[in-house]
C-alpha cells in the first residue's frame, strides 16, 4: 500500500478543501401557481409537474 513520502502542508490541505462547501438548491417558479419549487420536482403547493396533476390537493369538501 502506498504511503505519502512527505507531510501535506496546512496550506495545501486548506486550498484543496476550499471548494467543499454547501450550496443553496436551485429554485424555479411553478408555471401553474408561480410558487417557488425545486427543479425536476413536483410543486408542493399545487401538486403539478410538467403540466400534469400528480398530487391532488387535500381541500375540505363541503357536504
N, C-alpha and C positions, 0 to 999 in steps of 0.2 A: 504494500500500500504506500502510495507516495505521500511524503510529508513536505511541508514548506521548508525551504532552506533558511529563510530569514523571517523575522517577525514583521507582520504587516503594521505599518505605522498608523497612528491615530488619524492623521490627515487623509491617508489613502482609504481607510475604512469609512470615515465620515463622508468623503467625496463619493464613494460608491453607494452609501445609504442615503444620500441627499434626495434621491428620486423615489424613495419608498415612503409614500405618504398617502393619506386618504383623499379622495376626490369626491366632489359632490356629484350625485347622479344627474344625468341629463334629463330635463323635463321638457315636455311639449304640451301644447294645448289640445284638448279634445275638440275635434271639428263639430261635434254634435252639441255639447253643452258649454264649451270654452273653459272647462276646469283644467287645472294642471294635472298631468299624468305622466307616468314613466313611459319611455319609448318601448314599443313592442309589448305593451301590457294592456289589459282591459281597464277601461276608465272606471275608477272607484265610485264616481258619483252617478253616472247614468248606466253603466254596465254594458257599453258597446265597445266593439273592437272592429275596426275597418268597415264601419257602416252596418254591421250586423249586431243584433241584440244577443249577447251571450248570457248575461245575468239579468234576471227580471228584478225590478225594484220591489222592495217589500213595503208597499204603502198600505195603510189600514183601509180595508174595504168597508163601505157603509152598507148596512142591511136595512 
